Amino acid sequence: MTSANSFSVSGYGPERAGWTRLFARDSLARRLDWPILLSALALSGIGSLLVFSATRNRTEINQGDPYYFLLRHLMNTGIGLVLMIGTLWLGHRALRNAVPILYGLSVFGILAVLTPLGSTVNGAHSWIVLGGGFSLQPSEFVKITIILGMAMLLAARVDAGDKKYPDHRTVLQSLGLAAVPILIVLLMPDLGSVMVMVVIILGVLLTSGASNRWVFGLITAGTVGAIAVWQLHILDEYQIARFAAFANPDLDPAGVGYNTNQARIAIGSGGLTGAGLFHGSQTTGQFVPEQQTDFVFTVAGEELGFIGAGLIILLLGILLWRACRIARDSTELYGTIVAAGIIAWFAFQSFENIGMTLGIMPVTGLPLPFVSYGGTSMFAVWIAVGLLQSIKVQRPMSA
């Protein structure tokens, strides 16, 4: 029996709330974390303008339509919103029960990339081309399944009251669950996604209450693994060249170092207020490659200046701050771990993307959440927002 004031959606209790109650006084809408939702919408809106500026004159990629990428970015955002609502309606607790199915589908997706169905884009063999100008990057969804899968295992006995903290066997099982897709993604190789997944694992373990020995051991193993990957020449030549250019920006300014050098020129030329939207010489002159995806932040730096670029960072900061509050206020360890995994994902990926445009991080091909053009990445981050909102609106069921 629930209290009169409790509110439930699918996955939150025996009674299922209908869509008619969505905006009632005691409804889900009043329980949403609006700063997160509005920040994500603002980032996607700013991203649409930046993507449009970067692609409207790129006839070699926009098929002669200056609005080609703008409309697709808006469509991706719309689909992302639908996925967020669907995730919220199902609830993170219901998805907890579906983890085995979601995990199997995500592993199948990344395995499919290694078959003839897979395609190479910008040096990374991590895509499945669907036709009609659409493609899918399954590794983006793996980030979500790793978070949900590890949270399910680590929190199971704690939330049930059997244990205070996850035991060593449970931690080992959760690491094994994460290791399988990571190794597959490493074979692509998609080093950027692997880096994000490792950071997610660290965030999850730190939040779960697992022994710090696991965290230190994972960091040590990661360091040894990185050295082994380098020594065994598992990385492709272009990836090695990117790290070499990061270590020495003057190594090949006309080759592998060209992107980073042009990115810094674009951002540096923006000054305080920027050259004005659609008036950036580096952007209009198409000097920065992949400016609608990996290097979209350079458009903000050049055309909107320090103020516009700072606004993007501020919005990301608000989103992360509110996500931290959701993790702190969660009534169950499972919700706390899921929120922490999303925080680690968004924080590191944002830092890496912005950092590589400034030359303080190596180029890895990671998109800027909500801002960069890309369907799969947009869908994944909005699903993550749906998970955060689901954790936020939960309420303990009264006896």
Beta strands, then each sheet from edge to edge (+ up, - down):
strand 1: 118-121
strand 2: 124-131
strand 3: 134-136
sheet 1: 1+ 2- 3+
end
